[in-house]
Structure formats: C-alpha cells, structure tokens
Amino acid sequence: MRETLRTRLGWLHGWLGYTAGLVLTCIFATGSVAAFNMEITRWMQPEVQLATPAPPSAPALDAAARVVAAEQARGVSAFIALPSARSSTLDVLHYNGHEFIGARLDPATGTVIPARVTAGGGLFYNFHHTLFLGPQMGTVIVNIAGIALLVAIISGVVIHIHALLPDIILLRLTAARLRAWLDAHLLAGVLFLPFMAMMAYTGVLVKADMIVPAPPRPARSVLAPAPPPAPMPDMTALPLASMLARARASLPGQEPGFILFAPQRVSVFAGDASSAFLTRDHADFSLPGGSPLPVDTTATPMARTMQFMHGVHYARFAPPGLRWLYFLSGLCGTAVMASGLVLFVMKRRRHAGHRGAHRLADGLNVAVIAGLPAAMLAFLESNRLVPAGLAGREDWESAIFFAAWGLCTLHALFQALRGQAQWAWRAQLGLVGLLGTGLPVLDLLCCPGALRAQPGLHMAVDGMGAGAAIVALYARHRLGQRGA
C-alpha cells in the first residue's frame, strides 16, 4: 500500500513538476531579478545620476503637477511617485499596459531629467507576475503554476522523506550523472524549501481573487445611464506641498509614497517601504479646495493578515541585505526547478531511449534554463545599444528580449529534435557567457559618467551579468568533460 502511494505520488510529482516546472523556472528566475526591479531601472537610465534621495520641494511638486496636467490633457492617467531610498527622483508615471513609465524630475528644482525611456526592471517584474500575458490570463496561469508547486513540494517530501537525511549527508556530486543531479536537487530543495513554499503560498494567496470567482454584482439599470465622468480640476493650482505635509501628519509611522488624482479628490498613499504590512493607507483631500477628508487607517485582523502576505511576497519594505537574501534564495529556487527539469528527462530517457517526446523536452529545457538568461542579458545590453532618443524604445527593448528568447528556443528545439541536444546546451551556455562578460564592458564604454556617479549600482548589475557568465561557462566546461 505504501509503495503504491509512493508510486502514484512519484508519477504526480514527475509529470506535474515538469509541466509546471517549465513555467516556474521562468517565474523564479525573473522574480529573483525583480527583487531589484527599481535598481535595474535606475541602471537602465544612466542619465539619472542623483544618488541620494531628498524630500521634494514645493516648486518641484508644482512642476510635477504641471506634467500630470499635460498627461491628463492627452488622455493619460498619470500619478506622482515620491522620492524614496530606492529611487531618488520625483516621477510622473503612467501604466502603458506592461510597465510604469514617465518623466523623471529633480526633487529639488523640478527640472525634468532627460532620461531615456526604458522598460526597465518592470519587464522582469511584469513577467514574474503575469508572464507578459496581461493581468487577467497571465495572473491565472501564474497562480495555477504556484498551486502546482505546492503540490509538487508536498509530494516530493512524501516520496523522499524515508531517505532524505542519508541522501543529504552522502552528497555524491562526483557520482554518476543521474545520482549527482538528484543529490543536488534534493539538497537545494531541502535548504530552500521554506522559501519556495512561502513564495508559492503568498503568491497564490495575494492573487486568489483572480482564480476564485467573486459574487456577481447587480447589473446597472438600463433606465439609469451612468453619469458622464467629471472633468479633472486644474492641477497647476493644487497646494501639493501643504497636502503632503498634512498627509505625513495623518499617516503616523508611514512615509508618503505616491499621489493619485481623481476628479473630486487627491489621495496621498503611504509608501510600500513603510513597513512589512502593505497597507495602502492614504490621506484624501477634496477638490478644488484641498480640504482634508476623514482618514480611516484601521483594518480587521483578516485585512492585516492579507497586508502582511502582500508585504512578505513583494518585499518592498526589505532593506538591501534582506533584498539580497531574497535574490539569492530565488536563484537557488530556480536551480531546484531547473535540476528537476533535467532529472525528469534523464530518468525517462534512460528507460525509453531518445524518443521524440524526450527530445522535445530536452529542447524545452535548453530554451528555459539557458535561453532565458541569454534573453535577459540581451535585454540589458539592448538598453545601451538602442538609441536613447528613439520613439517607443521601451517597446524595442521588450521586443529584443522576446526575439532573443524566441531564437534561442528555435535553435534549442532544432538541435534537440535532431538528437544533438548537447550542442544546443554548449552553444547557448556559451552565449550566456559571452553576453554576461560583455555587459560590464558595454556599460563602461557607453556610460562611464554614470558608473563614476553611482559605482555601487553599476557594479551590482554588471556583477550579476558576470556571475551568470561564470556559472554558464563552468557548466559548459563540465558538459564538455562528461559528454551529453
């Protein structure tokens, strides 16, 4: 009976793990990098060289309000993002369907900084949460993958629990390839099991409303048509500086993060980095006079629990050290997924030979494990190569990312279906090594001034590229030693 259960759970763990693992590897890889999404955006806008955030001055807020008014005049719903420890500029942003883009202003003078428009780290953030498929369908797919991860974790623990301790103590990385891959998969899986379970659980929970249907709302009567939207007030006449000061006083312990505009009110929201609870508390002011409206920051225990779940998953409160821990844990979680994909193919190929389905799986593994990092590095390098003044350049950057990944996928499938998966691995790991080592060089050649102004930022991002290159070239070397 026990063996039958383990056999069935093994089938579930294998097939469900592989199917979801292809998606989850991409989600974990981009999510790990998205821990630094705002820092990557700063790296991709080298014209912005303000290293230290400062509170916005009244003239700067007035200048931002004029930019908002100009955006509203052309039908774009914009808002003001205030300076923070992770972004030192005063920003007027709008959502283009995938990322938040817009003007960067000097918080002291209100002068618009002529920074290049970029998809920035928002591309990785958006891909992590929606696979770039839109907030509806993409979020549902990611949530289903998260549920599959929880099932795979539970079934994997049940399968290996009887021999888990011996397998970890007797780590046999120099043994036969299948045994070495399994030991590495088990070790990384056990060490980072709490992190993966936490991220999967909180990720599913914070977006549960996307997969659990809500009660239907009563339909609007056809005899009572909706009133026309009220016109936006004159933004340039708003006393934003005094509103911001009063909002700071009415949100004790929470620093204001952004300002939203509606036809009859202005709302100053608490910043996401204020605490581990992502509250969305806000202070409202009526228009056009700017009189403060009542503030209610109380929340039920259930609401506070959900706020904490949001805060833990998004980690916007995290200081740099904790953010690096999220990043490294995410990369190790990615390694667990990737090693599981390789194990799935190796175990079944040993019993069934080089069938077409296994060759297809080989190609998909190459495309996800090597092709995706290559595309991510190509995206970063495109920021330095696409002309800074090109119209719609953020779309060009995103297109280069998907084009590079698409070409890597076609190459991997072509080689794998011919029975030459090893050549696909070697070629694409070599490409990751080439792009990763080229990133610091390209950054130094194109933006020496920005590198001198913010050396820590550029060393971190360039170091990520160099680190990816070292890992890829080492894997390529090992693959050449041991064969396919």
C-alpha positions as CSV (number, residue, x, y, z in Angstrom):
1,M,0.0,0.0,0.0
2,R,2.8,2.4,1.0
3,E,4.7,1.5,-2.2
4,T,1.6,2.1,-4.3
5,L,1.1,5.5,-2.8
6,R,4.8,6.4,-3.4
7,T,4.5,5.2,-7.0
8,R,1.4,7.3,-7.6
9,L,2.9,10.3,-5.9
10,G,6.1,9.8,-8.0
11,W,4.1,10.0,-11.2
12,L,2.3,13.1,-9.9
13,H,5.5,14.7,-8.7
14,G,7.2,14.0,-12.0
15,W,4.7,15.0,-14.6
16,L,3.1,17.8,-12.7
17,G,6.5,19.0,-11.6
18,Y,7.8,19.0,-15.2
19,T,4.8,20.7,-16.8
20,A,4.7,23.4,-14.1
21,G,8.5,23.5,-13.8
22,L,8.9,25.0,-17.2
23,V,6.8,27.9,-16.2
24,L,8.0,28.1,-12.6
25,T,11.7,28.2,-13.7
26,C,10.9,31.3,-15.7
27,I,8.8,32.8,-12.8
28,F,11.5,32.2,-10.2
29,A,14.3,33.4,-12.5
30,T,12.6,36.7,-13.3
31,G,11.2,37.1,-9.8
32,S,14.7,36.8,-8.4
33,V,15.9,39.6,-10.6
34,A,12.7,41.6,-9.9
35,A,13.8,41.9,-6.3
36,F,15.9,44.7,-7.7
37,N,13.5,46.0,-10.3
38,M,13.8,49.6,-9.3
39,E,17.6,49.4,-9.1
40,I,17.7,47.9,-12.6
41,T,15.5,50.7,-13.9
42,R,18.0,53.2,-12.4
43,W,20.8,51.3,-14.1
44,M,18.9,51.5,-17.4
45,Q,18.6,55.2,-17.1
46,P,22.2,56.3,-16.8
47,E,21.2,60.0,-17.3
48,V,19.7,60.0,-13.8
49,Q,22.7,60.4,-11.5
50,L,21.0,61.5,-8.3
51,A,22.4,59.1,-5.7
52,T,20.8,60.5,-2.6
53,P,17.0,60.9,-2.2
54,A,15.7,64.2,-0.9
55,P,12.2,65.4,0.1
56,P,10.6,67.1,-2.9
57,S,10.4,70.9,-2.7
58,A,7.2,72.9,-3.3
59,P,8.5,74.1,-6.8
60,A,9.3,70.5,-7.7
61,L,5.8,69.3,-6.7
62,D,4.2,72.2,-8.7
63,A,6.3,71.2,-11.7
64,A,5.2,67.6,-11.3
65,A,1.6,68.7,-11.2
66,R,2.1,70.6,-14.5
67,V,3.4,67.4,-16.1
68,V,0.4,65.5,-14.7
69,A,-1.9,68.1,-16.2
70,A,-0.2,67.7,-19.6
71,E,-0.6,63.9,-19.4
72,Q,-4.3,64.2,-18.4
73,A,-4.9,66.6,-21.3
74,R,-3.8,63.9,-23.8
75,G,-6.0,61.3,-22.0
76,V,-3.3,59.6,-20.0
77,S,-4.0,58.8,-16.3
78,A,-0.7,59.8,-14.5
79,F,0.3,59.9,-10.9
80,I,3.3,61.2,-8.9
81,A,5.8,58.8,-7.3
82,L,7.7,60.5,-4.5
83,P,11.5,60.0,-3.9
84,S,12.5,57.0,-1.8
85,A,15.6,55.2,-0.7
86,R,15.4,53.1,-3.9
87,S,14.5,55.8,-6.3
88,S,15.9,59.3,-5.8
89,T,13.8,61.2,-8.4
90,L,10.4,62.7,-8.4
91,D,8.5,60.8,-11.0
92,V,5.3,61.3,-13.0
93,L,4.3,57.8,-14.2
94,H,1.6,56.1,-16.2
95,Y,0.9,52.5,-17.0
96,N,1.4,51.5,-20.6
97,G,-0.1,48.1,-20.2
98,H,3.1,46.4,-19.0
99,E,5.3,48.9,-17.1
100,F,5.1,52.2,-15.4
101,I,7.0,54.8,-17.4
102,G,7.2,58.5,-17.5
103,A,9.2,61.6,-16.7
104,R,11.9,61.9,-14.0
105,L,12.2,65.2,-12.2
106,D,14.9,66.6,-9.9
107,P,13.1,66.7,-6.5
108,A,15.0,69.9,-5.6
109,T,14.3,72.0,-8.6
110,G,11.5,70.2,-10.5
111,T,13.7,70.2,-13.7
112,V,12.8,67.3,-16.0
113,I,15.8,65.0,-16.3
114,P,16.3,64.0,-20.0
115,A,16.4,60.3,-19.2
116,R,15.9,57.6,-21.9
117,V,12.5,55.9,-21.8
118,T,13.0,52.2,-20.8
119,A,11.0,49.1,-19.9
120,G,13.5,48.8,-17.0
121,G,13.2,46.3,-14.3
122,G,9.5,46.5,-14.7
123,L,9.8,43.9,-17.5
124,F,11.1,41.3,-15.1
125,Y,8.5,42.2,-12.5
126,N,5.7,42.0,-15.0
127,F,6.9,38.7,-16.4
128,H,7.2,37.3,-12.9
129,H,3.6,38.1,-12.1
130,T,1.8,37.8,-15.5
131,L,4.2,36.1,-18.0
132,F,3.6,39.3,-20.0
133,L,0.2,37.9,-21.0
134,G,-1.9,40.6,-19.3
135,P,-3.2,41.0,-15.7
136,Q,-6.1,38.6,-16.3
137,M,-4.9,35.5,-18.1
138,G,-1.3,35.8,-17.1
139,T,-2.0,36.0,-13.4
140,V,-4.3,33.0,-13.6
141,I,-1.6,30.9,-15.3
142,V,1.0,32.0,-12.7
143,N,-1.4,31.2,-9.9
144,I,-2.1,27.7,-11.3
145,A,1.7,27.2,-11.5
146,G,2.0,28.3,-7.9
147,I,-0.6,25.7,-6.8
148,A,1.2,23.0,-8.8
149,L,4.4,24.0,-7.0
150,L,2.8,23.5,-3.6
151,V,1.5,20.0,-4.7
152,A,5.0,19.1,-6.1
153,I,6.6,20.2,-2.8
154,I,4.2,18.0,-0.7
155,S,4.5,15.0,-3.0
156,G,8.3,15.4,-3.2
157,V,8.6,15.4,0.6
158,V,6.5,12.3,0.9
159,I,8.5,10.5,-1.8
160,H,11.9,11.2,-0.4
161,I,11.3,11.5,3.4
162,H,12.4,8.0,4.1
163,A,15.9,8.5,2.7
164,L,16.1,12.3,2.9
165,L,18.8,12.5,5.6
166,P,21.1,9.9,4.1
167,D,20.8,11.5,0.6
168,I,21.8,14.9,2.0
169,I,24.7,13.6,4.2
170,L,26.1,11.4,1.4
171,L,26.1,14.2,-1.2
172,R,27.6,12.5,-4.3
173,L,28.2,15.2,-6.8
174,T,31.1,13.2,-8.4
175,A,29.0,10.1,-8.7
176,A,27.0,9.0,-11.8
177,R,25.3,12.0,-13.5
178,L,21.8,10.9,-12.5
179,R,22.8,10.4,-8.9
180,A,24.7,13.7,-8.8
181,W,21.8,15.6,-10.2
182,L,19.3,14.0,-7.8
183,D,21.5,14.8,-4.8
184,A,21.9,18.4,-5.9
185,H,18.2,18.7,-6.5
186,L,17.4,17.3,-3.0
187,L,20.0,19.4,-1.2
188,A,18.9,22.7,-2.7
189,G,15.2,21.7,-2.4
190,V,15.5,20.9,1.3
191,L,17.6,24.0,2.1
192,F,15.3,26.4,0.3
193,L,12.0,24.5,0.8
194,P,10.7,27.1,3.3
195,F,11.4,30.0,0.9
196,M,9.8,28.3,-2.1
197,A,6.7,27.3,-0.1
198,M,6.4,30.8,1.4
199,M,6.7,32.5,-2.0
200,A,4.3,30.0,-3.7
201,Y,1.7,30.2,-0.9
202,T,1.8,34.0,-0.5
203,G,1.9,34.5,-4.3
204,V,-1.3,32.4,-4.7
205,L,-3.0,34.0,-1.8
206,V,-2.5,37.6,-2.8
207,K,-4.0,36.9,-6.2
208,A,-6.6,34.4,-5.1
209,D,-9.4,36.7,-6.3
210,M,-8.2,36.1,-9.9
211,I,-9.0,32.4,-9.8
212,V,-11.8,32.3,-7.3
213,P,-14.9,33.9,-8.9
214,A,-16.4,36.8,-6.9
215,P,-20.1,37.1,-6.3
216,P,-21.9,38.7,-9.3
217,R,-22.7,42.4,-8.9
218,P,-26.2,43.6,-9.6
219,A,-26.5,44.9,-13.2
220,R,-26.9,48.6,-13.7
221,S,-30.4,49.5,-14.8
222,V,-30.7,50.5,-18.5
223,L,-33.1,53.3,-17.4
224,A,-30.4,54.9,-15.3
225,P,-27.4,55.5,-17.5
226,A,-24.0,56.2,-15.9
227,P,-23.3,59.9,-15.4
228,P,-20.5,61.3,-17.6
229,P,-17.1,61.5,-15.9
230,A,-16.4,64.7,-14.1
231,P,-13.7,66.9,-15.6
232,M,-10.3,66.9,-13.9
233,P,-9.6,70.1,-11.9
234,D,-6.7,72.4,-12.7
235,M,-3.7,70.5,-11.4
236,T,-1.4,73.5,-11.5
237,A,-3.4,75.3,-8.8
238,L,-3.2,72.5,-6.2
239,P,-1.2,73.1,-3.0
240,L,0.6,69.8,-3.2
241,A,3.3,70.7,-0.7
242,S,0.8,71.5,2.1
243,M,-1.2,68.4,1.2
244,L,1.9,66.3,1.5
245,A,2.8,67.8,4.9
246,R,-0.7,67.2,6.3
247,A,-0.8,63.6,4.8
248,R,2.5,62.9,6.6
249,A,1.0,64.0,9.9
250,S,-2.2,61.9,9.4
251,L,-0.2,58.7,8.5
252,P,1.9,58.3,11.6
253,G,4.9,56.0,11.1
254,Q,4.3,55.8,7.3
255,E,6.2,57.8,4.8
256,P,4.1,59.0,1.8
257,G,5.0,57.2,-1.4
258,F,2.8,58.4,-4.3
259,I,0.0,60.8,-5.1
260,L,-3.1,59.8,-7.1
261,F,-5.5,62.3,-8.7
262,A,-9.3,61.9,-9.2
263,P,-11.9,64.4,-10.4
264,Q,-13.0,65.2,-6.9
265,R,-10.1,64.3,-4.7
266,V,-6.4,63.9,-4.3
267,S,-5.1,60.9,-2.4
268,V,-1.6,60.7,-0.8
269,F,-0.8,57.0,-0.3
270,A,1.7,55.5,2.2
271,G,4.8,54.2,0.6
272,D,5.3,50.5,0.1
273,A,8.5,50.5,2.0
274,S,6.9,51.9,5.2
275,S,6.5,48.5,6.8
276,A,6.2,44.8,6.2
277,F,2.4,45.4,6.0
278,L,1.5,46.7,2.5
279,T,-1.4,48.7,3.8
280,R,-2.4,51.2,1.0
281,D,-3.4,53.6,3.8
282,H,-4.0,57.1,2.3
283,A,-5.0,60.6,3.2
284,D,-7.6,62.3,1.0
285,F,-8.2,65.9,0.1
286,S,-11.2,67.3,-1.6
287,L,-11.1,69.3,-4.8
288,P,-10.8,72.0,-5.8
289,G,-10.2,73.5,-2.4
290,G,-7.8,70.9,-1.0
291,S,-9.6,70.4,2.3
292,P,-8.6,67.2,4.2
293,L,-11.1,64.4,4.3
294,P,-11.6,61.9,7.2
295,V,-8.8,59.3,7.4
296,D,-9.5,55.7,8.3
297,T,-6.4,53.5,8.7
298,T,-8.0,50.8,10.9
299,A,-8.1,47.3,9.5
300,T,-9.7,44.0,10.6
301,P,-7.3,41.1,11.6
302,M,-8.1,39.4,8.3
303,A,-7.1,42.6,6.3
304,R,-3.9,42.9,8.4
305,T,-3.1,39.3,7.6
306,M,-3.5,39.9,3.9
307,Q,-1.5,43.1,4.1
308,F,1.3,41.1,5.7
309,M,1.1,38.4,3.0
310,H,1.4,41.1,0.3
311,G,4.3,42.7,2.1
312,V,6.2,39.5,2.5
313,H,5.8,38.4,-1.1
314,Y,6.6,41.8,-2.7
315,A,9.3,42.6,-0.2
316,R,9.2,46.3,-0.9
317,F,9.9,47.0,2.7
318,A,13.1,45.0,2.6
319,P,16.5,46.7,3.3
320,P,19.4,45.9,0.9
321,G,20.6,42.9,2.9
322,L,17.2,41.2,3.0
323,R,16.7,42.0,-0.6
324,W,19.9,40.2,-1.5
325,L,18.7,37.3,0.6
326,Y,15.5,37.2,-1.5
327,F,17.6,37.4,-4.6
328,L,19.9,34.5,-3.7
329,S,17.1,32.4,-2.3
330,G,15.2,32.9,-5.5
331,L,18.2,31.8,-7.6
332,C,18.5,28.7,-5.5
333,G,14.8,28.0,-6.0
334,T,15.4,28.5,-9.7
335,A,18.2,25.9,-9.5
336,V,15.8,23.4,-7.8
337,M,13.3,23.8,-10.7
338,A,15.9,23.6,-13.4
339,S,17.6,20.5,-11.9
340,G,14.1,18.9,-11.6
341,L,13.6,19.5,-15.3
342,V,16.9,17.9,-16.2
343,L,16.2,14.9,-13.9
344,F,12.8,14.3,-15.4
345,V,14.3,13.9,-18.9
346,M,17.3,11.9,-17.8
347,K,15.3,9.3,-15.8
348,R,12.8,8.7,-18.5
349,R,15.3,8.8,-21.3
350,R,17.3,6.0,-19.5
351,H,14.2,3.7,-19.7
352,A,12.6,4.8,-23.0
353,G,15.6,5.9,-25.1
354,H,15.7,9.0,-27.3
355,R,12.0,9.3,-28.3
356,G,10.6,12.3,-29.9
357,A,8.9,13.5,-26.7
358,H,12.1,13.3,-24.8
359,R,14.0,15.2,-27.5
360,L,11.3,17.8,-27.3
361,A,11.6,18.0,-23.6
362,D,15.4,18.3,-24.0
363,G,14.9,21.3,-26.3
364,L,12.5,23.0,-23.9
365,N,14.9,22.5,-21.1
366,V,17.7,24.3,-23.0
367,A,15.3,27.1,-24.0
368,V,14.3,27.7,-20.4
369,I,17.5,27.1,-18.5
370,A,20.0,28.6,-20.9
371,G,17.9,30.6,-23.4
372,L,16.0,32.7,-20.8
373,P,19.2,34.0,-19.1
374,A,20.6,34.8,-22.6
375,A,17.5,36.8,-23.4
376,M,17.6,38.6,-20.1
377,L,21.2,39.7,-20.7
378,A,20.4,40.7,-24.3
379,F,17.6,42.9,-22.9
380,L,20.0,44.6,-20.6
381,E,22.5,45.2,-23.4
382,S,19.9,46.5,-25.7
383,N,19.4,49.4,-23.3
384,R,22.9,50.5,-24.1
385,L,22.6,49.9,-27.9
386,V,19.1,51.1,-28.8
387,P,19.3,54.9,-29.5
388,A,18.4,56.9,-26.4
389,G,16.0,59.2,-28.3
390,L,14.2,56.5,-30.3
391,A,10.4,56.8,-30.1
392,G,8.8,53.8,-28.3
393,R,12.2,52.5,-27.3
394,E,10.7,50.7,-24.3
395,D,8.8,48.5,-26.8
396,W,12.0,47.9,-28.7
397,E,13.7,46.7,-25.6
398,S,10.9,44.3,-24.8
399,A,10.8,43.1,-28.4
400,I,14.5,42.3,-28.3
401,F,14.0,40.3,-25.1
402,F,11.3,38.1,-26.6
403,A,13.0,37.9,-30.0
404,A,16.3,36.7,-28.4
405,W,14.4,34.1,-26.3
406,G,12.4,33.0,-29.4
407,L,15.5,32.5,-31.4
408,C,17.1,30.5,-28.6
409,T,14.0,28.4,-28.3
410,L,14.0,27.6,-32.1
411,H,17.7,26.8,-32.0
412,A,17.3,24.5,-29.0
413,L,14.3,22.6,-30.5
414,F,16.0,22.3,-33.9
415,Q,19.1,20.8,-32.3
416,A,17.3,18.6,-29.8
417,L,14.9,17.1,-32.3
418,R,17.9,16.1,-34.4
419,G,19.4,14.3,-31.3
420,Q,22.0,17.0,-30.8
421,A,20.8,18.5,-27.5
422,Q,24.4,18.6,-26.2
423,W,25.3,21.1,-29.0
424,A,22.4,23.2,-28.1
425,W,23.4,23.3,-24.4
426,R,27.0,24.2,-25.3
427,A,26.1,26.9,-27.8
428,Q,23.6,28.6,-25.5
429,L,25.7,28.4,-22.4
430,G,28.5,29.9,-24.4
431,L,26.1,32.7,-25.5
432,V,25.2,33.4,-21.8
433,G,29.0,33.5,-21.1
434,L,29.6,35.9,-24.0
435,L,26.7,38.3,-23.1
436,G,27.4,38.2,-19.4
437,T,31.1,39.1,-19.8
438,G,30.2,41.7,-22.4
439,L,27.7,43.5,-20.1
440,P,30.3,45.3,-17.8
441,V,32.4,46.2,-20.9
442,L,29.5,47.7,-22.7
443,D,28.4,49.6,-19.6
444,L,31.9,51.0,-19.2
445,L,32.1,52.1,-22.8
446,C,28.7,53.6,-23.1
447,C,28.1,55.2,-19.7
448,P,31.5,56.0,-17.9
449,G,30.0,59.1,-16.2
450,A,27.1,57.1,-14.7
451,L,29.4,54.4,-13.5
452,R,31.6,57.1,-11.7
453,A,28.4,58.7,-10.2
454,Q,26.9,55.5,-8.9
455,P,29.6,52.8,-8.8
456,G,27.8,50.5,-6.4
457,L,24.7,50.3,-8.5
458,H,26.6,49.6,-11.7
459,M,29.0,47.1,-10.1
460,A,26.0,45.2,-8.7
461,V,24.1,44.9,-12.1
462,D,27.3,44.3,-14.1
463,G,28.4,41.8,-11.4
464,M,25.1,39.9,-11.9
465,G,25.9,39.6,-15.6
466,A,29.5,38.5,-14.9
467,G,28.2,36.0,-12.3
468,A,25.8,34.5,-14.8
469,A,28.6,34.2,-17.3
470,I,30.9,32.4,-14.8
471,V,28.2,29.8,-13.9
472,A,27.3,29.3,-17.6
473,L,30.9,28.8,-18.8
474,Y,31.6,26.4,-15.9
475,A,28.5,24.4,-16.8
476,R,29.6,24.4,-20.4
477,H,33.1,23.2,-19.4
478,R,31.7,20.3,-17.2
479,L,29.3,19.3,-20.1
480,G,32.3,19.0,-22.4
481,Q,34.1,16.9,-19.9
482,R,31.3,14.4,-19.2
483,G,29.5,14.3,-22.5
484,A,25.8,14.5,-23.2
